[in-house]
Amino acid sequence: MTASTHDIENAAGVLHAGGLVALPTETVYGLGANAEDPAAIARIFQVKGRPPSHPLIVHIAGAEQLDDWVEEVPPAARLLAEHFWPGPLTLVLRRGSRVPLEATGGLETLAVRVPDHPVALALLNAFGGGVTAPSANRFGSVSPTTADHVRAELGDAVDFVLDGGACEVGVESTIVDATGETPAILRPGGVTREDLDAVLGHPVEVPSTSHVRVPGQHPSHYAPRARVVLVEPEKVVAEAELAHEQGHHVGVFLPAPFADVPVKAHAVVAVPASMTAYARGLYGFLRELDEQGCDLIVASLPEDEGLGLAIANRLRRAAGPRTIV
């Protein structure tokens, strides 16, 4: 059931009162607070169990509002905003004075975007301000792509949940550092590297490390309860069956080229050949295998092109070391 106008008005009231609202976006569901209210922002960190040094993304209603939130907008950033907003692109720019440091993890940079979802945009317009909204889940765990995921994970810790249906993109926004002379991708996501290259007219770098802190950089992130093991596509079946013989409740992400290969496992997910469909379903697949009692998930990485770059990033972090600091 999609949120009504009455629901949106109520949610805007909750934000004005310093409360937390879970809102749908095209990427994942966000846990939103008034971006100018330090106390409300602090509640986000508390509910998620998120380290306060990890910056949040501020969501605004349109590209024309960008100058209200940042110190300056370089030409390349303006071009990207005009081309991709509303959409799954986050720009990192110099923080404007109205943004409290609580929202930026103490940094002088701000991550900002315009979501491409009618419910999110209606809420932002009804609220009349910016909304900080990291994913509406516990820090480090699988991001939610339905309102039911939010309710199951956060329960009464959220003051209001807006239901906008299942998220269309399914993985978080692409984060681009636009503070320097040359934009760089700090987190791959719903806008592909190829899309950015085409608009900017030159290849965009994807550095392995960055001095700019942004969401989603922790070694373990987007992780299910089950341990994730990554192998080459042709080794997925053998690795899964070995773990099955060793007594594990194994979940398998079976790559599309091997869809007809029988595999002894507790549960099997047939990975879509389409990267768009794979991205949309990724977090739901991980949750599904958790719900089926798997303690180990065997998967492989797609090619680092198109949305495959974002999917591979999420799987690598889902398989990362589980020490949360």
Helices and strands as residue ranges (DSSP letters): H 5-16, E 21-23, E 30-34, H 38-48, E 57-59, G 63-68, H 75-84, E 89-94, G 101-104, E 109-113, H 118-127, E 131-132, H 147-154, G 155-157, E 160-161, E 174-177, E 184-187, H 193-200, E 227-230, G 233-235, H 236-245, E 250-254, G 256-258, E 267-270, H 275-291, E 296-299, H 308-318
